[in-house]
Amino acid sequence: MDQKKTQLVFASNNKHKFNEIAGMLDDRFSLLSLADIGCFTEIPETQNTIEGNAIQKAQFILDNYNTPCFADDTGLEIEALHGEPGVFSSRYAGEKCDFEDNMNLVLAKLGQETYRNARFRTVIALAEKSGTITFEGIVEGTIMFFRKGTGGFGYDPIFKPDGLDKTFAEMTMEEKNAISHRAIALKAFTDYLKSR
């Protein structure tokens, strides 16, 4: 007898993230997009922490569409920049910026600084009628002096995880998904779902 798939609504319009997460879920789960539930509204992200944004997005869908939902927020935290860009990672160089602008700003701010320790941190929030729970994934690494690789998205071309000799952007999606901050958070999240 076929086991019924668990439907999960993912509160994001980011196709890169959606595809990355869809590739990490096993076949017991069916991932639904915002479009799949008829949500074409701009979801608010007005909190000043990564956790706060993830919770706000998931709760917005639960409140307005009456369906359980999970959302993530991710930040690149650079020690020499006092944790920047952090919660502002996607709009670091301004509201209308793209990730090229963001990377340019990071590289300009760091300049020739040799202490380039950084970490990617993802928080996934699951909002259900019974309450909200969060899951975290962290990957420690280093900011490169220049871009390397053409894969991935966001800051991937300038972030090299500790213990590896290539950036996220030089990895295949499978390689990145095996070790990424999002993969770590998602594993904790899916392990929780499977345990229920």
N, C-alpha and C positions, 0 to 999 in steps of 0.2 A: 504494500500500500504506500502510495506517495505521501511523504510528509508535506504538510502545507507550509509554504514559504512564509516567513515572517516579513511583513512589509514595514519598511523604515522610510520615513520622510526625512530627507536631508535638506536643511534650511540654508541653501547656498545657490547662487546663480553662477558660481565659478565653475565652468565646464572642466577645467584642469583638475580641480579638487574632486569634482563629482566622478570623473573617470578614474582618478587615482584611488578613491575610496571604493568605487564599484569593483575595481581590480583586486582589492584586498579582501572583500567579503566572500565567504564561501556560498555554495549554492542553496543553503538553507534560508538565505536572506534575499529579498527583492528590494532594491533601492529605488525610491520614488523621488523625483525632482519636484521643485516648487511648481513648475508648469503642470506636472502630472496631477496636482491637487487644485489647479486653477488659481494659484497665487502668483500674481504679477505685480504685487505691491513692493515698494522699497522697504525692506525690513530694517528697523532701526538698529544702529550700532552706536550708542551714545555713552557707553560706560567707559570708565578710565582704567579698566583692567581687562586682560585677555579672558579671564574667567567670567567677568561681568558681561562682556559682549556675547560669549557663547551662550550663557544662560538667557540673556535678553532675546536673542534670535530664536532659540528653541521655544521659549515661553510664548513669544509672539504668535507662532504658528499654532501652538496648543490652544491659546486663548481665542484666536480668530478663526481657526479652521476645525477646532474640536478634534484634532488628531494628534497622537503622540509624535514627537519629532526630536531629532537630534541636530545639533549645530556645532560647528567648531570655530575656534578663533586661534590664529597662530601669530606668533611674534618672533622676530629676530632680536635677540638681546645681546648687545656688544658691550663688554665690560669697560673698555676704554672710553666709551660714549655714555657711561653711567646707565646702561640698560636700554639706550635707544637702539633702533627705532621702536621696539616694544609693541605696545598696543596700536601704535600709528604706522606699523610696518607697510601696510598697503597704500598709505597716502603720505608717506614720510616727506616727499618733496612737494606736497601740496595736493589739493583736492582733485585737480585735473591731471595729475602726474601719471606716468606709467612706471613699470619696474626698471626700465633703463634709467629714468630720472632718479629713482630711488637708489639704485646701485651707484650712480654717479655721485650722489650726495654722500653716501656712506664712504666711498673711496676718497672723496675730497676731504671729508671731516677727519678721517683717519690719517690721510697724508702718508708720511713716512714712519708713522708710529709702528714700532715693532711688536708691542704687546697687543695682539689682535684676537685674543680669546673671545669666543662668542658661543651662543647656543640658540638653537631653534626650540621653541616651546609651543606645543599644541594642547589646548584644552577642549575636550568634547563634553557637551552638556546634553543630557537626555531629559526631556520634559514630558512627564506623564501626569495624569490626574492625581496619582498617588504622591507626586512630588518630583523634585529634580535632583539628579546626581551627576557628578562630574568625574572625568577621567583625564589624566595628564600624560603626555609623552615629551621627553627631552632628549635632544642630541647635542652633545658638546662638540665644538669644533673651532676652526680658525677662519678669519676673513683673509682671503687672498689679496695680493697687491693689484691683480688684474683678473679679468674674466677668463674662465677656462670652461670649454664645453658649450654645447648648444641645446642640450636637452632640458627637461624640467621646466620650471617657471619661477617667477619671483626672483629671489636672491640666490637661487641655486648655482649660477655661474661663479659666485665669489665665496661660497661656503664650502670648506673642506672638513668633513667629519674627522674627529680624532681617530688615529689608528689606520687611516686610509690615505692613499696617495692620489686620490682624485676628488674633484668637486661633485656635488649632487648632479650638476649639469653634464658631467662626463659619464654618468651612470645610465644604464638602461632603466626603464620604469620598474622592471622586476628587481634590479639591484637596489634601487632607491627604496622601493616599497618594503624590502626586507629589513631595513635598518632605520627608516625615517622616523622623526618625531610623530608624524601623523600615524604611521604604522603602529608605533608603540602605544599611543593613546587609543587607536582603534582596536588593537588586540585586547587591551584592558576592557574596553567597551563591549566588544563581541563576546569575550569570555564571561562577562557579567550576564549578557543576554542568554547565553547558552546554559548558564548555571541556574536559571530560574525555572 
